[in-house]
Amino acid sequence: MFTLNDVVPWGRSLDEYRSMFTLTDSDMTGRILGCADGPASFNAEATALGWSVVSCDPLYRFGVAEIRDRIDITFQSFIDQTKKNAAEFVWSNDLPDVEALGHRRMAAMAQFLRDFDVGRASGRYVDAELPKLPFADDSFDVAVCAHFLFLYSEQFPQRFHVDSILELCRVGREVRVFPLLELGSVPSRHVSSVVDHLRTLGFNVQIEQVEYEFQHGGNQMLRVLR
Ligand SMILES: C[S@@+](CC[C@H](N)C(=O)[O-])C[C@H]1O[C@@H](n2cnc3c(N)ncnc32)[C@H](O)[C@@H]1O
């Protein structure tokens, strides 16, 4: 059973989603699913710009106060962990250190929390978990999944990854997954067998380089088309 203890409450912004997934102006006109969006501000920011975005995540079965508490409880340990493993990440003028990272993530999560009740009531935040989603076939033009599939390769087996991507392909005409690394910034052990499996089933699968790179070597996304 999914509990709050399972959640890594670490949310990214619309700008980060745009560069992780090479989201274009034309993507913006379509229906987008953000799967495993967690406390990202992607949906809140995109909706404010007029995009059509639905996010799904088992986190959304909890209320604002519970999610905020979980963020507050775990925040310092994430900062400490990131400091300990700072060499795994790409620091830049834009994001010079762990403190700046903490501010950026907290700002994104605060924006998510402010939007959550209204967004959940209007169906933009849906409690759902892979590998089964409560959406009709072809509900979305693009389904994106950031920092869940492949990242937790040790915790979830290859079969889970295949079933999850097939499910995303059922509900979305195109699927994009980022990054292709697992925790520890090493290439995911499942990528090549998942790609082979999907190709055997007749899917068009591409690995593409993207602008975003925060984990060293984490600058590739998987694009799957039916
Ligand atoms: C590290 S967060 C990523 C948040 C966001 N996508 C981002 O990149 O900022 C991983 C998310 O995966 C969600 N998650 C865990 N199990 C899941 C499942 N079976 N299906 C979908 N999402 C799941 C967690 O609740 C959490 O919000």
The ligand as an SDF file (V2000), in Angstrom:
LIG
                    3D

 27 29  0  0  0  0  0  0  0  0999 V2000
   10.8230   12.2810   -7.2830 C   0  0  0  0  0  0  0  0  0  0  0  0
    9.1100   12.5700   -7.4350 S   0  0  0  0  0  0  0  0  0  0  0  0
    9.0670   13.3650   -9.0130 C   0  0  0  0  0  0  0  0  0  0  0  0
    8.1490   14.5510   -9.0440 C   0  0  0  0  0  0  0  0  0  0  0  0
    8.1030   15.2970  -10.3790 C   0  0  0  0  0  0  0  0  0  0  0  0
    7.7850   14.4260  -11.4920 N   0  0  0  0  0  0  0  0  0  0  0  0
    9.3890   16.0070  -10.6710 C   0  0  0  0  0  0  0  0  0  0  0  0
   10.1590   15.5640  -11.5460 O   0  0  0  0  0  0  0  0  0  0  0  0
    9.6540   17.0210  -10.0240 O   0  0  0  0  0  0  0  0  0  0  0  0
    8.4930   10.9180   -7.7700 C   0  0  0  0  0  0  0  0  0  0  0  0
    6.9760   10.8260   -7.6960 C   0  0  0  0  0  0  0  0  0  0  0  0
    6.5690    9.5040   -8.0940 O   0  0  0  0  0  0  0  0  0  0  0  0
    5.3650    9.2300   -7.4140 C   0  0  0  0  0  0  0  0  0  0  0  0
    5.0360    7.7860   -7.4830 N   0  0  0  0  0  0  0  0  0  0  0  0
    5.4040    6.8030   -6.6310 C   0  0  0  0  0  0  0  0  0  0  0  0
    4.8820    5.6200   -7.0330 N   0  0  0  0  0  0  0  0  0  0  0  0
    4.1650    5.8740   -8.1790 C   0  0  0  0  0  0  0  0  0  0  0  0
    3.4020    5.0550   -9.0910 C   0  0  0  0  0  0  0  0  0  0  0  0
    3.2890    3.7240   -8.9150 N   0  0  0  0  0  0  0  0  0  0  0  0
    2.8260    5.6590  -10.1410 N   0  0  0  0  0  0  0  0  0  0  0  0
    2.9520    6.9880  -10.3490 C   0  0  0  0  0  0  0  0  0  0  0  0
    3.6640    7.8140   -9.5270 N   0  0  0  0  0  0  0  0  0  0  0  0
    4.2780    7.2560   -8.4610 C   0  0  0  0  0  0  0  0  0  0  0  0
    5.6450    9.7390   -6.0020 C   0  0  0  0  0  0  0  0  0  0  0  0
    4.4520    9.9350   -5.2770 O   0  0  0  0  0  0  0  0  0  0  0  0
    6.4100   11.0270   -6.2880 C   0  0  0  0  0  0  0  0  0  0  0  0
    5.5400   12.1470   -6.2940 O   0  0  0  0  0  0  0  0  0  0  0  0
  1  2  1  0
  2  3  1  0
  2 10  1  0
  3  4  1  0
  4  5  1  0
  5  6  1  0
  5  7  1  0
  7  8  2  0
  7  9  1  0
 10 11  1  0
 11 12  1  0
 11 26  1  0
 12 13  1  0
 13 14  1  0
 13 24  1  0
 14 15  1  0
 14 23  1  0
 15 16  2  0
 16 17  1  0
 17 18  1  0
 17 23  2  0
 18 19  1  0
 18 20  2  0
 20 21  1  0
 21 22  2  0
 22 23  1  0
 24 25  1  0
 24 26  1  0
 26 27  1  0
M  CHG  2   2   1   9  -1
M  END
$$$$
